[in-house]
Every structure is written in structure tokens, then in C-alpha cells.
Amino acid sequence: MRGITPEEALGHFVIERKSYGIEPLLRGYINDTYTIKDGQTPVFLLQRINKNVFRDIPGLMDNLEAILPSLNGEGYYPVSFLYTKSRRPYYKDEEGEYWRLMSFVPHAESFDYTSDPGIATEAGRILGIFHKLIGDIPPETLKEVLPGFHDLGKRKEEFRSALENASRERKEKAAEQIAFADQLLDELEKEDLKELPIRICHNDTKLNNFLFSSETGKGQCLVDLDTVMPGFLHFDMGDAIRTLANPNPEDEIDLAKISFDLNMVRYFLKGIRESGLALKGDEKPAIAHGAVLMPFLHGLRALTDFLQNDRYYRVSYPDENLNRCKSLFAVAERARDHKAEIIAISEEVFGGEEII
């Protein structure tokens, strides 16, 4: 255990003093998360933020304080941070570890993957509401806490560097994926996307970052907001599509199971339209690009990490990063093969909508 214990960290926040139950939440690759319970009732989430991934945690928390007041509109459940005794939204311990405490969304559930069209629709609706609620905040007022997070050029450079320095054994194991990465990098770099407005984006809209009411099935909100920063709408749409169109784990070993359900794409986009979010410029044609780009970028990052001996992602077995890469590249390949259909569905759903 690094630094102080979760129990000690909890004592630095302004909450009612009582005996709380603390349970680790064994999900997510980056932060350490704990459910705080009053008896059997979850009341807070406590997190130790990964300072090796997020190098400017005060800046990250500034971003969240800037957007959270706006994420409190009709049809969207608000999440808030609790403050320390020194009136900060985080506590920094003597070991330099950062802790934060946030409200718990009651009667909520999340899904790693699904084949339910209703969930796809609700995910689209909540994502659209998210963008509508923060749409008036100038993107330039937020810090880029992970510079170049979805920048294809940056990820290409990291991949090339990792490849140059990787062991022969790892390069041989990943030979097929390395060849695919080279091919799709060339294809994606040739696409010319124009007139794309910069928005404040979530930037990590995989399905399990959406919360749904366990009572009504309606979407409630988005969580894991650390990556909220300027970006493009097709980042968020493409990332959601990659986990909605393929109802399989991110590191699925049996690639024959990998699919790309265009009907789920249609329901997701109908949810976006239901939210009333207006698309701007070339955001509609960029949806298909995002559907290919986002699984590819995630796969490329997993491949890069595998070549670097698993330095970034938390892995539970030796080849998990490579299997994650294979699965994500398979999703990207299927999205590429269905690109014309995704464009047609986008026209079908948004075709009659005025693009401003």
C-alpha cells in the first residue's frame, strides 16, 4: 500500500464522523477506487488518482470544478465532489498521493457490454445531454490534462518508438498486429476531416462509463470524468460505438466472436438525436471515421504498451495487452468494413436535421 490507507484518507474530508465500510472496487485500469458504505448502503466513492498517468492533478480537478455545476440539468443526474477540511476537492498525502471523495449515484448500474437496443439508445441520449449541458463552456478554458490523448500522430510516434526498442520476442508475438497497425495508420492519415468544431468532450465514453437506473432503465449520467478536456465529437461517439456494436470483452481471445452490430449503431445515434444535440460542420460524416479511429487508437495504445513490457495498463496475465490489441483491432477492422453502412445510417438518422 502506497502512502496512507483509504481509512486515513477518508478522515480528511468533511463528512459525518461514523464507522464506514470500505470496499475496493475492482474495475478500471488507472485509479484505485473504493466504495464507502454506511452500513449496507453505498454513500460515497473514494479514489486515489494515478499521479503517474495524470501529471497535473490540480489542473484535472480545476477542469471538473468548471464543468460539474453545468452537469445538473433535466434528465441528467448530478455528481459532486466533497471537500477536505482545507476546502479543497482533493487531499494530497505526505507521500504525494492524491485522494478525492465523490457522491454516489443511487440505484445505478453499468454494463461492460450489451446487446440491448434500449441501452444503446439511452447511452446516446445521455451523451447528447452531456454535450448540450456543457456546450456553452468555452473549450479553451479547460486544461488538456492528457496532451494528445486521441491524437493519431502522437500515438503513431509512441508506437514507432516502442517498436524500435521492443524485444525480439515481443515483436515476433505481435507481428500480425504490427502489420495491421501500419496499414490502418496509412488509411486513417489520408482522411481529410474539415470544419470540425472543438468541443469539451468526455474522451473515454466506453459503455461502462455510463450509469443507468436499475429501477427504470433510463440513462442517468457519465462517470470517470478525468479525461474531460477539449476534443472532437467523433471521439466520444466513436468510443461509445466500439463498445455498443461489439458485445464482447475488450480482451476477448476468440476473435471469431468479435462482431459489429449496425443496428446498435442506429439505436445509439437515435438516442443522440433524441437528446436534441445539434451537429455542427462535418460532425455527421465524421461519425464513421470515429467508429474506426477509436477502437484502433485503443488497440494501438495496448500494442504500444505490450511492446514496452506493460508499463501503462494494469494487466492480470502476461499477454493481456496483446489480446486487448487483437480484439480492438478486430473491432476497428469490422468498423472499417462497414464504413459505408455507418455513413448511410448517419444520413438516415440525422439527414433531415439542420447542420449549423
For each residue, the residues with C-beta under 8 A, 3 or more apart:
1: 5
2: 48 95 97
3: 48 93 94 95 96 97
4: 8 9 93 94 95 97
5: 1 8 9
6: 9 10 22 34 46 48
7: 10 11 22
8: 4 5 11 12 93
9: 4 5 6 12 13 46 48 91 93 99
10: 6 7 13 15 20 22 36 46 101
11: 7 8
12: 8 9 84 85 91 99
13: 9 10 82 83 84 85 91 101
14: 82 83 84 85
15: 10 44 82 101
16:
17:
18: 38
19:
20: 10 36 37 38 43
21: 36 37 38 39
22: 6 7 10 34 35 36 37 46
23: 34 35 37
24: 32 33 34 35
25: 28 33 34 35 45
26:
27: 33 208
28: 25 31 33 224
29: 313 314
30: 50 53 226 314
31: 28 47 48 49 50 226
32: 24 47 48 50
33: 24 25 27 28 45 46 47
34: 6 22 23 24 25 45 46 47
35: 22 23 24 25 42 44 45 104
36: 10 20 21 22 42 43 44 45 46 101 104
37: 20 21 22 23 40 41 42 43
38: 18 20 21 41 43
39: 21
40: 37
41: 37 38
42: 35 36 37 45 104 106
43: 20 36 37 38 104
44: 15 35 36 82 101 102 103 104
45: 25 33 34 35 36 42 101 102 103 104
46: 6 9 10 22 33 34 36 99 100 101
47: 31 32 33 34 99 100 101 102
48: 2 3 6 9 31 32 97 98 99
49: 31 54 57 60 90 98 99 100 226
50: 30 31 32 53 54
51: 54 55 57 96 97 98
52:
53: 30 50 146 312
54: 49 50 51 57 60 145 146 226
55: 51
56: 59 60 143 145
57: 49 51 54 60 61 90 98
58: 61 62 90
59: 56 62 63 143 145
60: 49 54 56 57 63 64 143 145 226
61: 57 58 64 65 81 89 90 100
62: 58 59 65 66 143
63: 59 60 66 67 142 143 145 228 229
64: 60 61 67 68 81 89 225 226 228
65: 61 62 68 81 89
66: 62 63 137 141 142
67: 63 64 70 71 134 137 142 200 225 228
68: 64 65 71 72 78 79 80 81 225
69: 72
70: 67 73 133 134 136 137
71: 67 68 76 78 79 130 133 134 221
72: 68 69 76 78 133
73: 70 76 129 132 133
74:
75: 125 126 129
76: 71 72 73 126 129 130 133 220 221
77: 105 108 211 220 221
78: 68 71 72 221
79: 68 71 102 103 105 221 223 225
80: 68 102 103
81: 61 64 65 68 89 90 100 101 102 103
82: 13 14 15 44 89 101 102 103
83: 13 14 87 88 89
84: 12 13 14 87 88 89 90 91
85: 12 13 14
86:
87: 83 84
88: 83 84 91
89: 61 64 65 81 82 83 84 100
90: 49 57 58 61 81 84 98 99 100
91: 9 12 13 84 88 98 99 100
92: 96 97 98 99
93: 3 4 8 9 96 97 99
94: 3 4
95: 2 3 4
96: 3 51 92 93
97: 2 3 4 48 51 92 93
98: 48 49 51 57 90 91 92
99: 9 12 46 47 48 49 90 91 92 93
100: 46 47 49 61 81 89 90 91
101: 10 13 15 36 44 45 46 47 81 82
102: 44 45 47 79 80 81 82
103: 44 45 79 80 81 82
104: 35 36 42 43 44 45
105: 77 79 108 211 220 221 223
106: 42
107: 213 214 215
108: 77 105 211 212 213 214 220
109: 211 212 213 214
110: 207 208 209 210 211 212 223
111: 114 119 207 208 210 212
112: 207 208 243 249 250
113: 207 243 244 246 247 248 249
114: 111 119 120 207 244 247
115: 247 261 264
116: 119 120
117: 120 121 263 264 267
118: 121 122 217 267
119: 111 114 116 122 123 207 212 217 244
120: 114 116 117 123 124 244 264 265 267 268 271
121: 117 118 124 125 267 268 270 271 274
122: 118 119 125 126 210 212 217 218 219 271
123: 119 120 126 127 207 210 219 240 244 268 271
124: 120 121 127 128 240 267 268 269 270 271 272 273 274 275
125: 75 121 122 128 129 219 271 272 274 275
126: 75 76 122 123 129 130 210 219 220 221 222 271 275
127: 123 124 130 131 202 205 210 222 236 237 240 271 272 275
128: 124 125 131 132 271 272 273 274 275 276 277
129: 73 75 76 125 126 132 133 275 277
130: 71 76 126 127 133 134 202 221 222
131: 127 128 134 135 199 200 201 233 236 275 277
132: 73 128 129 135 275 276 277
133: 70 71 72 73 76 129 130
134: 67 70 71 130 131 137 200
135: 131 132 199 200
136: 70
137: 66 67 70 134 141 142 200
138: 141
139: 142 198 199 200 230
140: 230
141: 66 137 138
142: 63 66 67 137 139 200 228 229 230
143: 56 59 60 62 63 229
144: 147 149 229 230
145: 54 56 59 60 63 226 227 229
146: 53 54 149 203 227 229
147: 144 154
148: 151 153 154 155
149: 144 146 203 227 229 231
150: 203 231 232 235 293 294 297
151: 148 154 155
152: 155 156 185 188 189 293 297
153: 148 156 157
154: 147 148 151 157 158
155: 148 151 152 158 159 297 300 301 304
156: 152 153 159 160 185 189 300
157: 153 154 160 161
158: 154 155 161 162 301 304
159: 155 156 162 163 181 300 303 304 307
160: 156 157 163 164
161: 157 158 164 165
162: 158 159 165 166 304 305 307 308
163: 159 160 166 171 178 307
164: 160 161
165: 161 162 307 308
166: 162 163 170 171 307 308
167: 170 171 309
168: 171 172
169: 172 173
170: 166 167 173 174 306 307 309
171: 163 166 167 168 174 175 178 307
172: 168 169 175
173: 169 170 319 322
174: 170 171 177 178 303 306 307 322 325
175: 171 172 178 179
176: 179 180
177: 174 180 181 299 303 322 325 326 329
178: 163 171 174 175 181 182 303
179: 175 176 182 183
180: 176 177 183 184 329 333
181: 159 177 178 184 185 299 300 303 329
182: 178 179 185 186
183: 179 180 186 187
184: 180 181 187 188 292 296 329 332 333 336
185: 152 156 181 182 188 189 300
186: 182 183 189 190
187: 183 184 190 191 336
188: 152 184 185 191 289 292 293 296
189: 152 156 185 186
190: 186 187
191: 187 188 289
192:
193: 196 282 285 286 289
194: 281 282
195: 281 282
196: 193 232 233 234 281 282 283 286
197: 232 233 280 281 283
198: 139 230 231 232
199: 131 135 139 230 231 232 233
200: 67 131 134 135 137 139 142 228 229 230 231
201: 131 228 229 230 231 232 233 235 236
202: 127 130 205 209 222 225 227 228 236
203: 146 149 150 227 228 229 231 235 236 239
204: 209 224 226 227 239
205: 127 202 209 210 222 235 236 237 239 240
206: 209 239 240 242 243 250
207: 110 111 112 113 114 119 123 210 240 243 244
208: 27 110 111 112 243
209: 110 202 204 205 206 222 223 224
210: 110 111 122 123 126 127 205 207 219 221 222 223 240
211: 77 105 108 109 110 219 220 221 222 223
212: 108 109 110 111 119 122 217 218 219 220
213: 107 108 109 216 217 218 219 220
214: 107 108 109
215: 107
216: 213
217: 118 119 122 212 213
218: 122 212 213
219: 122 123 125 126 210 211 212 213
220: 76 77 105 108 126 211 212 213
221: 71 76 77 78 79 105 126 130 210 211
222: 126 127 130 202 205 209 210 211 225
223: 79 105 110 209 210 211
224: 28 204 209 227
225: 64 67 68 79 202 222 228
226: 30 31 49 54 60 64 145 204
227: 145 146 149 202 203 204 224
228: 63 64 67 142 200 201 202 203 225
229: 63 142 143 144 145 146 149 200 201 203
230: 139 140 142 144 198 199 200 201
231: 149 150 198 199 200 201 203 235 236
232: 150 196 197 198 199 201 235 283 286 290
233: 131 196 197 199 201 236 237 279 283 286 290
234: 196 237 238 283 286 287 289 290 293
235: 150 201 203 205 231 232 238 239 290 293 294
236: 127 131 201 202 203 205 231 233 239 240
237: 127 205 233 234 240 241 268 269 272 287 290 291
238: 234 235 241 242 287 289 290 291 292 293 294 295
239: 203 204 205 206 235 236 242 243 290 294 298
240: 123 124 127 205 206 207 210 236 237 243 244 268
241: 237 238 244 245 264 265 268 287 290 291 294 335
242: 206 238 239 245 246 291 294 295 298 328 331 332 335
243: 112 113 206 207 208 239 240 246 250
244: 113 114 119 120 123 207 240 241 261 264 265 268
245: 241 242 259 260 261 262 264 265 291 331 334 335
246: 113 242 243 258 259 260 261 331 334
247: 113 114 115 259 261
248: 113 252 257 258 259 327
249: 112 113 252 327
250: 112 206 243 298 324 327 328
251: 320 323 324 327
252: 248 249 255 257 258 323 327
253: 323 326 327
254: 257
255: 252 258 326 327 330
256:
257: 248 252 254
258: 246 248 252 255 327 330 331 334
259: 245 246 247 248 334
260: 245 246 331 334 335 337 338
261: 115 244 245 246 247 264 265
262: 245 265 266 338 341 342 345
263: 117 266 267
264: 115 117 120 241 244 245 261 267 268
265: 120 241 244 245 261 262 268 269 291 342 345
266: 262 263 269 270 345 348 349
267: 117 118 120 121 124 263 264 270 271
268: 120 121 123 124 237 240 241 244 264 265 271 272
269: 124 237 265 266 272 273 287 345 346 349 350
270: 121 124 266 267 273 274 349
271: 120 121 122 123 124 125 126 127 128 267 268 274 275
272: 124 125 127 128 237 268 269 275 277 349
273: 124 128 269 270 276 277 349 350 353
274: 121 124 125 128 270 271
275: 124 125 126 127 128 129 131 132 271 272
276: 128 132 273
277: 128 129 131 132 272 273
278: 353 354 355 356
279: 233 283 284 350 353 355 356
280: 197 283 355 356
281: 194 195 196 197 355
282: 193 194 195 196 285 286
283: 196 197 232 233 234 279 280 286 287 355
284: 279 287 346 347 350 355
285: 193 282 288 289 343 346
286: 193 196 232 233 234 282 283 289 290
287: 234 237 238 241 269 283 284 290 291 342 343 346
288: 285 291 292 335 339 342 343 346
289: 188 191 193 234 238 285 286 292 293
290: 232 233 234 235 237 238 239 241 286 287 293 294
291: 237 238 241 242 245 265 287 288 294 295 335 339 342
292: 184 188 238 288 289 295 296 332 335 336 339
293: 150 152 188 234 235 238 289 290 296 297 332
294: 150 235 238 239 241 242 290 291 297 298
295: 238 242 291 292 298 299 328 329 331 332 335
296: 184 188 292 293 299 300 328 329 332
297: 150 152 155 293 294 300 301
298: 239 242 250 294 295 301 302 324 328
299: 177 181 295 296 302 303 324 325 326 327 328 329 331 332
300: 155 156 159 181 185 296 297 303 304 325
301: 155 158 297 298 304 305 312
302: 298 299 305 306 313 321 322 324 325 328
303: 159 174 177 178 181 299 300 306 307 321 322 325 329
304: 155 158 159 162 300 301 307 308
305: 162 301 302 308 310 311 312 313 321
306: 170 174 302 303 309 310 319 321 322 325
307: 159 162 163 165 166 170 171 174 303 304
308: 162 165 166 304 305 311 312
309: 167 170 306
310: 305 306 313 315 320 321
311: 305 308
312: 53 301 305 308
313: 29 302 305 310 320 321 324
314: 29 30
315: 310 318 320 321
316: 320
317: 320
318: 315
319: 173 306 322 323
320: 251 310 313 315 316 317 323 324
321: 302 303 305 306 310 313 315 324 325
322: 173 174 177 302 303 306 319 325 326
323: 251 252 253 319 320 326 327
324: 250 251 298 299 302 313 320 321 327 328
325: 174 177 299 300 302 303 306 321 322 328 329
326: 177 253 255 299 322 323 329 330
327: 248 249 250 251 252 253 255 258 299 323 324 330 331
328: 242 250 295 296 298 299 302 324 325 331 332
329: 177 180 181 184 295 296 299 303 325 326 332 333
330: 255 258 326 327 333 334
331: 242 245 246 258 260 295 299 327 328 334 335
332: 184 242 292 293 295 296 299 328 329 335 336
333: 180 184 329 330 336 337
334: 245 246 258 259 260 330 331 337 338
335: 241 242 245 260 288 291 292 295 331 332 338 339 342
336: 184 187 292 332 333 339
337: 260 333 334
338: 260 262 334 335 341 342
339: 288 291 292 335 336 342 343
340: 343 344
341: 262 338 344 345
342: 262 265 287 288 291 335 338 339 345 346
343: 285 287 288 339 340 346 347
344: 340 341 347 348
345: 262 265 266 269 341 342 348 349
346: 269 284 285 287 288 342 343 349 350
347: 284 343 344 350 351
348: 266 344 345 351
349: 266 269 270 272 273 345 346
350: 269 273 279 284 346 347 353 355
351: 347 348
352:
353: 273 278 279 350
354: 278
355: 278 279 280 281 283 284 350
356: 278 279 280
